[in-house]
């Protein structure tokens, strides 16, 4: 009922490629009995109750012969198929026969013959029979799984050997939970290979259903099957069918639960041995494909940080297999091994690179990556193509492996930065980038995932090399960044950027934008907080920043990556220009402030905070004010008018109370937002900023106040009457914030007085006794230590909302010892 065609062990000799197709001669789902069939006694009735009653009788002479005779007659009567309406009774007869087998072995044949009838289509007289007898059918099919407990190889094989084409039967198997009993039957077949293979065949077909996969998963099928992957099996069926079932369980049931079942030492040891054997001794197409499947399953399990990959030795072996072609090894596991350029070996190489990325997320793996010389192995691909290669990969294969290796380095190199430097990583990447920019002929294929956008050019290579460089720079390791700067990285990055914008490529626009963004982020990482490097960035660097800022604003909505590029550009202004006066002056001279204000006028909230922050810093330059006041936007809008408009918009979004003319409504809380009104006083950890601090950092009012303050709040052109009202509020912003601080001090003082009352006031202490605690000491963070009477101590409390923290050094005691009641 579940497999497709006959033949127990012959299938293992086939090609091995997964084949879920059904046999050429399919048995129909359910047979429909026509009037002609009925006239030919196909649906001939039989007194089944009489047979049941006879089988239930005991202790009569000649009874066994009579019972066997009636069962044989029943089998002959239903030789064309079992009617749905009779299933419940027929399976009751089957159950009675199976119950007699232990003491009356002749009933094995009777049970066998009835089970054999289940391979025929179920018959229905009415269309509604499938629905009417659904419950009976499900229960009957479920009984087949229970019969697997009978210690008869012949019977068990017959149960498994049925037709799978009936979707109705599969549906009834789901309802009856047959998958669960079949999984459980595996424990009865430890040393019985033939029966085990038949059960695996059944489970393989049942696992094509999501419902059955869920049932199997709950019955612990994944771990039960995985632990037996290495069981002896000359036919090869066990490994093939088991891996297929594991695949289906991962795809069609709870992936997390299946991974959890497989994340134990026993399962991983089994997978390790299977993979190792296939890697070292598998030479056929089927073996290599199965090897890759096992590796993918392993990679999925490795995503679980709790999986004991290191403990079972699998991680070490995988690293060896990933690098043995590039780094010489004396390990016997790889002695004499060589990968071919076949499709399966090519896929294996990519899968091994991928598993390295997964494994490196587990920090204890780092030492194994060092021992395995993974960085050195990956760097063998970071160079221009050569005719002489370790393995004779095709040009397309080599390109894809090259890109995959560089992508892998982006994940691994930041974790192994010392190895990266010892391999001259910076020099290798910069030299490779130089080749990427050169005019050397190179016909890339761009067929792979990593090669997207790189067909006929070197954009893909440049893209992944810059990602690697960005990952290394953002470690903020001064040794690495200094080495990069000494090798001329800043000048090289600017040169690449200028070269790209001189040769527009609309076809690969998204890739080009990503490359430009990464270049600017690398420059920002190198120049931040280093005046000398900002000077190297210089006017050439300012020019590429200004080029991006002049981009048509409509492109920001294109979804190609202009938003990311603009963020990177603004970041580079902050890190590469601000603080270097020659660069600041050149930026102003080239109307950079005008471009910033143009971007601010777009009124895109995601950019406003960053642009205003840059404006605040630029206003420290005495030349900036003239540029700000000279700017004019649409409809002759001035910078001051724009800033005040942004203030009003921000307050409206924050729910600050103002009247229709923009005047203050609540004079006691002139700056309070609706969000702050809803917040209660909540105790916060010392390292967590208060709501008031977050308010200043996250909304733009403080920055607008700072900019207008540096413009002296006077002689601001282009303001309306409403603007002047708002300007007065902005002018008093700092005063209103000192007012809020006084309120916070009052809360702090009140909290302190309450604390003193609870610990030293005699009247407060006279309260009904409750739970008793012993206070070992009053923590210094509550009393302020030696600075209790100073302003510094008072400044600590408002940040934490003026509330007291729960004291950890408190323990409940059974009897009072110098204790105070709570």
C-alpha positions in Angstrom: 0.0 0.0 0.0 3.0 2.3 0.5 5.7 1.3 -2.0 5.7 1.6 -5.7 6.8 -1.7 -7.1 8.2 -5.1 -6.2 11.7 -6.1 -5.6 13.4 -5.9 -2.2 17.1 -5.5 -2.7 17.4 -5.1 -6.5 16.6 -1.4 -6.3 19.9 -0.7 -4.5 21.8 -1.7 -7.6 20.1 1.1 -9.5 21.8 4.4 -10.3 21.0 5.8 -6.9 19.5 9.1 -8.0 16.5 9.9 -6.0 13.4 8.8 -7.8 10.1 9.7 -6.3 8.1 8.8 -9.4 5.6 6.0 -9.2 5.7 2.8 -11.2 4.4 2.6 -14.7 1.4 0.5 -13.9 -0.5 2.4 -11.2 -3.4 0.7 -9.3 -6.4 3.1 -9.2 -7.2 4.9 -5.9 -10.5 3.2 -5.2 -12.4 0.8 -7.5 -16.0 1.7 -8.4 -18.3 -1.4 -8.9 -20.6 -1.1 -11.8 -23.9 -2.9 -12.3 -22.2 -5.3 -14.7 -19.5 -6.1 -12.1 -22.2 -6.7 -9.5 -24.0 -9.0 -11.9 -20.7 -11.0 -12.1 -20.7 -11.3 -8.2 -17.7 -9.0 -7.8 -19.5 -7.5 -4.8 -20.8 -10.9 -3.7 -21.8 -10.6 0.0 -20.5 -12.9 2.7 -21.6 -13.4 6.2 -18.6 -11.8 7.9 -20.2 -11.9 11.4 -20.4 -15.6 11.2 -16.7 -15.8 10.4 -15.9 -13.5 13.3 -18.0 -15.6 15.7 -16.3 -18.8 14.5 -12.8 -17.3 15.0 -13.8 -16.2 18.5 -14.7 -19.8 19.5 -12.2 -22.0 21.3 -11.8 -25.6 22.6 -13.7 -27.5 19.9 -12.5 -30.5 18.0 -11.6 -29.7 14.4 -12.2 -26.0 15.1 -8.8 -24.8 13.6 -9.4 -26.6 10.3 -12.9 -25.1 10.1 -11.6 -21.6 10.9 -8.8 -21.8 8.3 -11.3 -23.0 5.8 -13.6 -20.0 6.3 -10.8 -17.5 6.1 -9.6 -19.1 2.9 -13.2 -18.8 1.6 -13.2 -15.1 2.6 -10.0 -14.5 0.7 -11.4 -16.1 -2.4 -14.6 -14.1 -2.1 -12.7 -10.8 -2.0 -10.1 -11.6 -4.6 -11.1 -8.5 -6.6 -10.7 -6.1 -3.7 -12.0 -5.2 -0.3 -15.3 -3.2 -0.2 -15.0 -0.1 2.0 -18.2 -1.1 3.8 -16.7 -4.4 4.9 -13.2 -3.1 5.9 -14.0 -2.9 9.6 -15.2 -6.5 9.8 -12.4 -7.9 7.6 -9.7 -6.2 9.7 -11.3 -7.6 12.8 -11.0 -11.0 11.2 -7.3 -10.2 10.4 -6.7 -9.1 14.0 -8.3 -12.4 15.3 -6.1 -14.4 12.9 -2.9 -12.6 14.0 -3.8 -13.2 17.6 -3.8 -16.9 17.0 -0.4 -17.0 15.3 1.7 -17.5 18.5 0.0 -20.8 19.4 -1.4 -21.8 16.0 1.3 -20.9 13.4 -0.9 -22.0 10.5 -2.8 -18.7 10.8 0.3 -16.8 9.5 -0.8 -17.8 6.0 -4.4 -16.6 6.6 -3.2 -13.2 7.9 -0.7 -13.0 5.0 -3.5 -13.6 2.4 -5.8 -11.0 3.9 -3.0 -8.4 4.1 -2.2 -9.2 0.4 -5.8 -8.2 -0.5 -5.0 -4.7 0.9 -2.7 -4.2 -2.1 -5.8 -4.2 -4.3 -8.0 -1.1 -4.8 -10.7 -0.6 -2.1 -14.1 -1.0 -3.7 -17.0 1.4 -3.3 -20.6 1.0 -4.5 -21.5 4.6 -3.9 -19.5 7.8 -4.4 -20.2 8.7 -0.8 -18.6 5.5 0.5 -15.1 7.1 0.9 -16.6 9.7 3.3 -19.0 7.3 5.0 -16.4 4.7 5.8 -13.4 7.1 6.3 -13.0 6.3 10.0 -13.2 2.6 9.5 -10.7 2.8 6.7 -8.2 4.9 8.8 -8.5 2.5 11.8 -8.0 -0.5 9.5 -4.9 0.9 7.9 -3.5 1.8 11.3 -3.9 -1.8 12.4 -1.3 -2.8 9.8 1.4 -0.9 11.7 0.4 -2.8 14.9 0.8 -6.1 13.1 4.5 -5.3 12.6 5.0 -6.5 16.2 4.3 -10.1 15.0 7.8 -11.8 14.7 7.3 -13.0 11.2 9.6 -11.8 8.5 7.2 -13.0 5.8 4.2 -11.1 7.3 6.2 -7.9 7.9 7.4 -7.8 4.3 3.9 -8.3 3.0 2.6 -5.5 5.2 5.2 -3.2 3.6 4.8 -4.5 0.1 1.7 -2.6 -1.1 0.9 0.0 -3.7 1.5 3.7 -3.1 -0.6 5.1 -5.8 -3.7 5.4 -3.8 -4.0 9.0 -2.5 -7.0 7.9 -0.5 -5.1 5.2 1.3 -2.3 7.7 2.1 -4.8 10.1 3.5 -6.4 7.4 5.6 -2.9 6.4 6.8 -2.4 10.0 8.0 -5.6 10.0 9.9 -4.9 6.6 11.4 -1.3 7.5 12.4 0.3 4.6 10.6 3.6 6.5 10.3 4.0 6.4 14.1 3.6 2.7 14.4 6.0 2.1 11.5 8.6 4.3 13.2 8.1 2.4 16.4 8.5 -0.9 14.6 12.1 0.0 13.7 13.1 -0.8 17.3 11.9 -4.4 16.7 14.1 -4.9 13.7 17.6 -4.1 15.0 19.3 -7.1 13.4 16.8 -7.9 10.6 18.1 -6.1 7.6 15.5 -7.2 5.0 12.5 -6.2 7.2 14.2 -3.0 8.2 14.7 -2.0 4.5 11.1 -2.6 3.8 10.0 -0.5 6.7 12.4 2.3 5.6 10.8 2.0 2.1 7.4 2.5 3.7 8.6 5.5 5.7 10.3 7.0 2.7 6.9 7.1 0.9 4.9 8.2 3.9 7.4 11.1 4.4 6.2 12.7 1.2 3.3 14.0 3.3 3.6 16.9 5.7 1.1 15.3 8.1 3.1 12.1 8.2 6.4 13.9 8.6 5.0 15.7 11.7 3.8 12.4 13.1 7.2 10.8 12.4 9.0 13.7 13.9 7.0 13.5 17.1 7.8 9.7 17.2 11.6 10.7 17.2 12.1 9.3 13.7 15.0 11.6 12.9 17.3 10.5 15.7 16.1 6.9 15.5 17.0 6.7 11.7 20.2 8.7 11.9 21.8 6.6 14.6 21.6 3.6 12.3 23.1 5.1 9.2 26.2 3.0 9.6 24.4 -0.3 10.0 25.8 -3.0 7.7 24.0 -3.1 4.4 25.6 -4.5 1.2 22.7 -3.3 -0.9 23.2 0.4 -0.1 19.4 0.9 0.3 19.6 1.8 4.0 21.7 4.9 3.6 19.9 6.1 0.5 16.4 5.7 2.0 17.4 7.0 5.4 18.9 10.2 4.0 15.8 10.7 1.9 13.6 10.4 5.0 15.8 12.9 6.9 15.6 15.4 4.0 11.8 15.1 4.0 11.6 15.5 7.7 13.7 18.7 7.6 11.6 20.1 4.7 8.1 19.0 5.7 8.0 19.1 9.5 9.4 21.4 12.2 12.9 22.0 11.1 14.0 23.2 14.5 12.7 20.1 16.2 14.3 17.8 13.7 17.6 19.6 14.2 17.3 19.3 17.9 16.8 15.5 17.6 19.9 15.2 15.4 22.1 17.5 17.6 23.5 14.7 19.8 26.8 12.9 19.9 25.4 9.6 18.6 23.7 11.1 15.5 26.7 13.3 14.6 29.2 10.4 15.0 27.0 8.4 12.6 26.9 11.2 10.1 30.6 11.8 10.5 31.5 8.2 9.7 29.1 8.1 6.7 30.4 11.3 5.2 34.0 10.2 5.8 33.5 6.9 4.1 31.7 8.4 1.2 34.4 11.1 0.8 37.3 8.7 0.9 35.8 5.7 -0.9 32.8 6.9 -2.9 33.6 7.1 -6.6 30.3 6.6 -8.3 28.0 9.4 -9.3 25.5 8.0 -6.8 28.0 7.9 -3.9 29.1 11.5 -4.6 25.6 12.8 -4.7 24.8 11.0 -1.5 27.9 12.4 0.1 26.8 15.9 -0.8 23.4 15.3 0.6 24.9 14.1 3.9 27.0 17.3 4.0 24.0 19.5 3.5 22.2 17.8 6.4 25.3 18.2 8.5 25.5 21.9 7.7 21.9 22.4 8.8 22.6 20.7 12.1 25.7 22.8 12.5 23.6 25.9 12.7 22.5 24.8 16.1 25.2 26.1 18.5 24.4 23.3 20.9 25.3 20.6 18.4 28.5 18.9 19.6 30.3 19.2 16.3 33.7 19.8 17.9 33.3 17.1 20.5 32.6 14.4 18.0 35.5 15.5 15.8 33.4 16.3 12.8 34.4 20.0 12.7 38.1 19.0 12.5 37.5 16.6 9.7 35.4 19.0 7.7 38.1 21.7 7.9 40.6 19.2 6.7 38.4 18.1 3.8 37.8 21.8 2.9 41.5 22.7 2.7 43.5 19.6 1.8 43.7 20.5 -1.9 45.1 24.0 -1.2 47.2 23.3 1.9 49.4 20.2 2.0 48.5 17.8 4.8 50.0 14.5 6.0 46.7 13.3 7.4 46.0 9.8 6.3 42.3 10.6 5.7 43.3 12.7 2.6 46.4 10.9 1.5 46.2 10.2 -2.2 42.8 11.9 -2.5 42.0 14.3 -5.3 38.9 16.0 -6.3 37.8 16.0 -10.0 36.1 18.7 -11.9 32.8 16.7 -12.0 29.6 18.5 -11.0 29.4 16.6 -7.7 32.9 17.4 -6.6 32.5 21.1 -7.6 29.3 21.2 -5.5 31.1 19.6 -2.7 33.8 22.3 -2.7 31.2 25.0 -2.5 29.4 23.2 0.3 32.6 22.8 2.3 33.2 26.6 2.0 29.7 27.1 3.2 30.0 24.9 6.2 33.2 26.8 7.2 31.1 29.9 7.4 28.5 28.1 9.6 31.2 26.5 11.9 33.1 29.8 12.5 30.1 31.2 14.3 31.0 28.9 17.2 34.0 30.6 18.8 35.7 27.4 20.0 36.1 26.5 16.4 38.6 29.3 15.9 41.6 27.3 17.1 40.7 24.5 14.7 40.5 27.0 11.8 43.9 28.2 12.7 45.3 24.7 12.9 43.7 23.9 9.6 45.3 27.0 7.9 41.9 28.0 6.5 42.9 31.6 5.8 45.9 30.5 3.8 43.8 27.9 1.9 41.2 30.5 1.0 43.8 33.1 -0.1 45.0 30.7 -2.8 41.9 31.9 -4.7 42.5 35.6 -4.2 44.6 36.3 -7.2 44.2 36.8 -10.9 43.4 33.7 -12.9 46.4 31.5 -13.8 46.7 28.7 -16.3 48.4 26.4 -13.7 45.9 25.4 -11.0 45.8 22.8 -8.3 42.7 21.2 -9.8 41.8 21.6 -13.4 38.6 23.4 -12.8 36.9 24.9 -15.8 37.0 28.7 -16.1 33.4 29.1 -14.9 34.0 26.7 -12.0 37.2 28.5 -10.9 35.5 31.9 -11.0 32.7 30.7 -8.8 35.0 29.1 -6.3 37.1 32.3 -6.3 34.1 34.4 -5.4 32.9 31.8 -2.8 36.3 31.8 -1.2 36.4 35.6 -0.9 32.9 35.6 0.6 34.0 32.9 3.1 37.0 35.1 4.0 34.7 37.9 4.9 33.3 35.8 7.7 36.4 34.0 8.8 39.1 36.7 8.5 37.7 39.0 11.3 37.9 36.1 13.7 41.4 35.1 12.7 42.9 38.6 12.2 46.4 37.5 13.2 46.5 34.7 10.6 45.0 37.2 8.1 47.9 39.6 8.7 50.5 36.8 8.8 49.3 35.8 5.3 49.8 39.4 4.1 46.1 39.6 3.8 45.9 43.4 3.2 48.5 43.2 0.4 46.8 40.3 -1.3 43.4 41.9 -1.3 44.7 45.3 -2.5 46.7 43.6 -5.3 43.6 41.7 -6.3 41.6 44.9 -6.3 44.3 46.5 -8.5 43.7 43.6 -11.0 40.0 44.1 -10.8 40.4 47.7 -11.8 42.9 46.9 -14.6 42.2 46.6 -18.3 43.4 43.0 -18.4 41.1 40.9 -20.6 38.8 38.7 -18.5 35.7 37.0 -19.6 33.7 36.3 -16.5 30.7 34.0 -16.7 28.6 35.4 -13.8 26.5 32.3 -13.6 26.6 31.7 -9.9 24.9 33.3 -7.0 28.1 35.2 -6.0 28.7 36.1 -9.7 25.5 38.1 -10.0 26.0 41.2 -12.0 29.5 40.2 -13.1 29.1 38.7 -16.5 31.8 40.0 -18.9 33.4 42.2 -16.2 35.2 42.1 -12.8 32.4 43.7 -10.8 31.7 40.5 -8.8 35.3 40.1 -7.8 35.6 43.8 -6.8 32.3 43.6 -4.9 33.4 40.7 -2.7 36.9 41.9 -2.2 35.6 45.2 -0.9 33.2 43.4 1.4 36.2 41.5 2.8 38.1 44.7 3.2 35.2 46.4 4.9 34.8 43.5 7.4 38.5 43.8 8.3 38.5 47.6 8.6 35.4 47.6 10.9 37.3 45.6 13.5 38.9 48.9 14.4 42.2 47.1 14.9 44.8 49.9 14.6 47.5 47.5 13.5 45.4 46.4 10.5 44.2 49.8 9.6 47.6 51.4 9.9 49.0 48.7 7.6 46.2 49.5 5.1 46.9 53.2 5.1 50.7 52.6 4.7 49.9 50.6 1.6 48.0 53.5 0.1 44.5 52.1 0.6 42.9 55.5 0.9 44.3 56.7 -2.4 43.5 53.4 -4.0 39.8 53.5 -2.8 39.4 57.0 -4.1 40.9 56.0 -7.4 38.6 53.0 -7.8 35.6 55.3 -7.0 36.6 57.9 -9.6 37.2 55.2 -12.2 33.8 53.8 -11.7 31.9 57.1 -12.0 33.9 57.9 -15.1 32.5 54.8 -16.8 28.7 54.7 -16.0 27.2 51.2 -16.2 23.4 51.4 -16.0 23.1 47.6 -16.7 24.8 46.7 -13.4 23.7 49.8 -11.5 22.7 48.0 -8.3 26.1 46.3 -8.1 28.0 49.5 -8.8 26.1 51.3 -6.1 27.0 48.6 -3.6 30.7 48.9 -4.5 30.6 52.7 -4.1 28.9 52.4 -0.7 31.5 49.9 0.5 34.4 52.1 -0.7 33.0 55.1 1.3 32.4 52.9 4.4 36.0 51.6 4.2 37.3 55.2 3.9 35.1 56.2 6.9 36.5 53.4 9.0 40.1 54.3 8.1 39.8 58.1 8.6 37.7 58.4 11.7 39.5 60.1 14.5 42.7 60.4 12.4 43.5 63.9 11.2 46.5 62.8 9.1 44.4 60.2 7.2 41.6 62.9 6.7 44.3 65.0 5.1 45.2 62.1 2.7 41.5 61.9 1.9 41.8 65.5 0.9 40.1 67.4 -1.9 39.9 64.3 -4.1 37.9 62.5 -1.5 35.6 65.5 -1.0 35.0 65.5 -4.8 33.6 62.0 -4.8 31.4 62.8 -1.8 30.0 65.9 -3.6 29.4 63.8 -6.7 27.1 61.5 -4.8 25.3 64.3 -3.1 24.4 65.7 -6.5 22.5 62.6 -7.4 19.0 63.1 -8.7 16.7 62.9 -5.5 14.2 60.9 -7.5 16.6 58.0 -7.6 16.4 57.6 -3.8 13.0 55.9 -4.4 14.4 53.5 -7.1 15.2 50.7 -4.7 18.5 50.1 -6.4 20.7 51.2 -3.4 20.9 54.9 -3.6 19.6 55.3 -0.1 22.4 53.1 1.2 24.9 55.0 -0.8 23.7 58.3 0.6 23.9 57.0 4.1 27.5 55.9 3.4 28.2 59.4 1.9 26.9 61.2 5.0 28.9 58.9 7.2 32.1 59.7 5.2 31.4 63.5 5.6 31.4 62.9 9.4 34.4 60.6 9.5 36.6 61.9 6.6 35.9 65.6 6.3 34.8 67.1 9.7 37.7 68.1 11.9 40.1 68.6 9.0 39.9 72.3 8.3 41.3 72.3 4.7 38.8 69.7 3.7 35.9 71.5 5.5 36.8 74.7 3.7 37.0 72.9 0.4 33.6 71.3 1.1 32.1 74.8 1.8 33.8 76.3 -1.2 32.2 73.7 -3.4 28.8 74.5 -2.0 28.6 71.4 0.1 26.4 73.0 2.7 23.9 73.9 0.0 23.8 70.2 -1.0 23.3 69.2 2.6 20.4 71.6 3.0 18.9 70.4 -0.4 18.9 66.9 1.1 17.4 68.2 4.3 14.6 69.9 2.4 13.6 66.5 0.9 12.1 66.0 4.3 13.1 62.3 4.6 13.1 61.5 8.2 15.7 58.7 7.9 18.3 61.3 6.8 17.3 64.3 8.9 19.0 63.3 12.1 22.3 62.5 10.5 22.3 65.6 8.3 21.5 67.9 11.2 24.3 66.3 13.3 26.7 67.1 10.4 25.4 70.6 10.3 25.9 71.1 14.0 29.6 70.1 13.6 30.1 72.3 10.5 28.7 75.3 12.3 31.9 75.3 14.5 33.6 76.5 11.3 33.1 80.3 11.2 32.7 80.2 7.5 29.6 78.0 7.7 27.0 80.6 8.9 27.3 82.7 5.7 26.6 79.6 3.6 23.6 78.5 5.7 22.1 82.0 5.5 22.7 82.3 1.8 20.9 79.0 0.9 17.5 79.2 -0.8 15.2 76.3 -1.4 12.0 76.0 -3.3 9.7 79.0 -3.2 12.7 81.0 -1.8 12.7 79.1 1.5 15.6 80.0 3.8 17.6 77.6 6.0 16.1 79.1 9.1 12.6 78.7 7.9 13.4 75.0 6.9 14.8 74.3 10.4 11.8 75.8 12.2 9.4 73.9 9.9 11.2 70.7 10.8 10.9 71.6 14.5 7.2 72.0 14.2 6.8 68.8 12.3 8.9 66.9 14.9 6.8 68.3 17.8 3.6 67.4 16.0 4.8 63.8 15.6 5.9 63.6 19.2 2.5 65.0 20.4 3.8 68.2 22.1 0.9 70.4 23.1 0.7 73.7 21.1 -2.2 75.9 20.1 -3.2 76.8 16.5 -0.7 79.6 16.5 2.1 77.4 17.7 2.2 78.9 21.3 2.8 76.8 24.5 -0.3 75.4 26.1 1.2 73.6 29.2 3.6 76.1 30.7 4.7 73.6 33.4 5.7 71.1 30.8 6.5 73.1 27.6 8.6 70.3 25.9 6.8 67.2 27.2 5.8 64.7 24.5 2.7 62.5 24.6 5.1 59.6 24.9 6.7 61.0 28.0 3.3 61.7 29.5 2.4 58.0 29.2 5.6 56.8 30.8 5.7 56.0 34.5 8.8 56.4 36.7 10.6 53.1 36.0 13.9 52.1 37.7 16.6 51.6 35.1 20.0 50.0 35.2 23.0 52.3 35.7 24.2 51.7 32.1 20.8 52.5 30.6 20.1 56.1 29.6 16.9 57.6 31.0 13.9 58.6 28.8 15.0 62.2 29.0 18.4 61.5 27.7 17.0 59.3 24.9 14.6 62.1 24.0 17.5 64.4 23.4 19.5 61.9 21.4 16.7 60.5 19.2 14.6 63.5 18.2 16.0 66.4 16.2 15.0 69.3 18.4 18.3 69.5 20.3 20.2 69.6 17.0 18.0 72.3 15.5 18.5 74.4 18.7 22.3 74.0 18.4 22.4 75.1 14.7 20.1 78.1 15.3 22.1 78.9 18.4 25.3 79.1 16.4 23.5 81.4 14.0 22.8 83.6 17.1 19.0 83.4 16.7 19.1 86.9 15.2 18.8 88.4 11.8 17.4 85.2 10.4 15.9 85.9 6.9 12.6 84.6 5.5 10.6 83.9 8.7 6.8 84.2 9.0 4.9 85.2 12.1 4.4 81.6 13.1 8.1 81.0 12.6 8.9 83.7 15.0 6.6 82.2 17.7 8.3 78.8 17.2 11.7 80.5 17.2 11.0 81.9 20.7 10.3 78.4 21.9 13.4 77.1 20.3 15.4 79.9 21.9 14.2 78.9 25.3 14.7 75.2 24.7 17.7 74.9 27.1 15.9 76.9 29.8 12.9 74.5 29.6 15.4 71.5 29.9 16.9 73.0 33.2 13.3 73.3 34.4 12.9 69.6 33.7 16.1 68.9 35.6 14.7 70.7 38.7 11.7 68.4 38.6 14.0 65.4 38.4 16.0 66.7 41.4 12.8 67.0 43.4 11.9 63.4 42.5 15.4 62.3 43.5 15.3 64.1 46.8 11.8 62.7 47.6 13.1 59.2 46.8 16.1 59.7 49.0 14.0 61.0 51.9 11.7 57.9 51.6 14.7 55.7 51.7 16.1 57.4 54.8 12.7 57.1 56.5 12.5 53.4 55.8 16.0 52.8 57.3 16.4 55.3 60.2 13.1 56.9 61.1 11.8 55.3 64.3 8.1 56.0 63.6 8.4 54.6 60.1 10.1 51.5 61.5 7.1 50.8 63.9 5.1 48.9 61.4 3.4 45.4 61.5 6.1 42.7 61.1 6.2 40.8 57.9 8.9 38.9 56.0 12.3 39.4 57.7 15.4 40.2 55.8 19.0 40.7 56.8 20.7 43.7 55.1 24.4 43.1 54.9 25.3 46.7 54.1 23.8 49.7 52.3 25.4 49.7 48.8 27.5 52.7 48.0 25.5 53.3 44.8 22.5 54.2 47.0 24.2 56.6 49.4 26.6 58.0 46.8 29.7 57.1 48.7 32.1 59.9 49.7 30.5 62.2 47.2 27.0 62.1 48.7 26.9 65.8 49.5 28.2 67.0 46.1 26.5 67.8 42.9 28.0 64.7 41.2 26.0 62.5 43.5 22.8 64.3 42.6 23.5 64.0 38.9 23.5 60.2 39.1 20.0 59.9 40.3 18.0 61.7 37.6 19.6 59.5 34.9 18.0 56.6 36.6 14.6 58.2 37.1 15.3 59.0 40.8 14.2 55.5 41.8 16.1 53.0 43.9 17.5 49.8 42.5 16.7 46.4 44.1 19.5 45.3 46.4 20.9 41.9 45.4 22.8 41.4 48.7 19.7 40.5 50.6 18.7 37.0 51.9 15.6 35.7 53.7 16.3 34.2 57.2 14.3 32.0 59.5 15.0 33.9 62.7 15.8 37.6 63.2 19.4 38.7 63.7 19.7 42.4 64.0 17.0 42.5 61.5 14.4 45.1 60.3 10.9 44.2 59.2 9.9 45.0 55.6 
